[in-house]
């Protein structure tokens, strides 16, 4: 050790200064590597902690957020290290920062839509607005979410078409399958039918569906009869709801309920109306109606 100190003292001031800068640069790089390693391990441990506590459907979101935080941490650490190294080399950081600021503004104007996509995508993942495997309606485009990235959301609609929605253009997200769902049942009966009888039949069909071993497991409660919704042109419209526990099953349960309700209405003689057209010939000012002649082809005798 004494020999090293003696050797260092024998060097000229310029060499000693250069050696000091070199040692400080090496130290900065070593500390930078240690910080990045520690940060990556902390982020990985935190991600694994969240994955153990979250449902499987959220693992993709957690992994994506982990990659984002790891990337941001690496950029910040190496950016600070780079500025410290430049300072040790005698390069002024201020002009570099000014040049980077001007370049950043130019790049920002050219890629503002891309930057907006990434910012919106980050908050979509952070706030857990949608997940892979859920059915969502994003600005009028509905489908099953297949992938959520910082850049876009990839969905597949009922027809099998793949839809890519850039995150920067997402203003409203309607999640159709989060926690539970409601299968809304709207049916019409003829005006001559008794609405109370129709409600009773709807309750019976709901109880039958809940007792079914295949479909009953999807129902969280008995059918909820909302009541008479409106008086239509040729029907009295009734509304009810089914609460679905596996939320993605609401469309299957609605189709099965309507199938059974049609059979029940037919068995009880409850008419399901169809649109009617009434032809009005008009009337004269004195209240009399003009003749309404109908001509057609008569079958030959």
Secondary structure, 3 states (H helix, E strand, C coil): CHHHHHHHHHCCHHHHHHHHHHHHHHHHHHHHHHHHHHHHHHHHHHHHHHHHHCCHHHHHHHHHHHHHHHHHHHHHHHHHHHHHHHHHCCCCHHHHHHHHHHHHHHHHHHCHHHHHHHHHHHHHHHCCCCCCCCEEEECCEEEEEEEECCCEEEEECCCCCEEEEEHHHCCCEEECCCCCEEEEEEEEECCCCCHHHHHHHHHHHHHHHHHCCCCHHHECCCCEEEEEEEECCCCEEEEEEEEECCHHHHHHHHHHHHHHHHHHHHHHCCCCCCCCCCCCCCCCCCCCCCCCCCCCCCCCC
